[in-house]
């Protein structure tokens, strides 16, 4: 029993109801009732993790999400994240977070990861990092693909949050477990292929008004293409690196 996690979920569900969010969940039966598994989730918005945990509640399980260290450093979110046993990711010490995730998987936990690493501004699947595959191989556990569609309408990068009563439909699809196999690059490619098919299937049953910022360019929206979004991400990364390089000199 995890009373704090259960309470947080209860609060989240109350908020979802107040917002009028309309969830459609398929494939929840693929979440294992026992044992470790990597839960691989696509990343279109800041609240993806709150929605991705819903299918796991069908079998009364909790997901330990990997999240950037800055979230744990925050005086408000940090204590909550640690109490819920989520896993901090310090890009300067990636081996430590990898090891912590593998240890959790071997203890039978569900560990949530974003293979894309960052929010996709195009809302298409970005290239995947190999971390999910490598963790599954190291711990000898399956990968469970989870795809969410509609979360970007609530709160995503570069656009205002919409946390009022929006009655936004959010679709969640859980795919069949993918048993780990080597090499990690091939497992990563297989995961990307499965999640692409799940995403396409969700989009087929979802209304996409032309010109909307949250609709991919491929579907007639005004979101950047995947190539344009990757260029934006690269520019952001360069700017961050420049700021980090400048900081020591500023403090000298």
Buried (B, 14 or more C-beta within 10 A) or exposed (E): EEEEBEEBBEEBBEEBEEBEBEBBBBBBEBBBEEEBBBBBBBBBBBBBBBBBBBBBBBEEBBBBBBBBBEBBEEEEBBEBBEEBBBBBBBEEEEEEBBEBBBBBBEEBBBBBBBBBBBBBBBBBBBEBBBBBBBBBBBBEBBBBBBBBBBBBBBBBBEBEEBEEEEEBBBBBBBBEBBEBEEEBEEBBBBBBEBBBBBBEBBBEEBEBEEEBBBBBBBBEBEBBBBEEBBEBBEEEEEEEEEEEEEEEEEEE
